[in-house]
């Protein structure tokens, strides 16, 4: 299997294609180009938009292949969106927001961050501690957006002390599955109202 095919299988490239994969330094650079068969979409509202111009080249860190760093190389297009009534950057499906790593890499790093201290994960992937924190935040935000609370019938509420003194967290659990549903700072009624 070619490296291009492996990258295609691990990245959401709807509307794009892998043009070339080259070795640069100790890593692989995959050049991504737009696929002419698909229309450009607005990055804010996902509506079809008109091409305006291109931004500078951006590199997106991707999941390493056999411990070889992989970077996606792409020049995002700016579009005019009639729904948003302004200039926007096109929708790039392999990244969320303005992050410099793919969503697949965020999930990969967040998995390691569950098992190891974040500073160790940062050293392992040769990145900053803040990059690991951003990757974990992307994955947690995705999980919170897509969680299903419809099957919960019984909850448990607990207060725990976070530090020495009087700094408390209020935790809400699903009694049947024994999983944490929500956690918030404080132990007042207002804290609990933020969940509901």
Secondary structure, 3 states (H helix, E strand, C coil): CCHHHHHHHHCCCCCEEEEEEEEECCEEEEEEEECCCCCCEECCCCCECEEEEEEEEEEEEEEEECCEEEEEEEEEEEEEECCCCEEEEECCCCCCCCCCECHHHHHHHHHHHHHCCHHHHHHHCCCCHHHHHHHHHHHHHHHHHCCCCCCCCCEEEEEEECCCCCCEEEEEEECCCCEEEEEEECCCHHHHHCCC
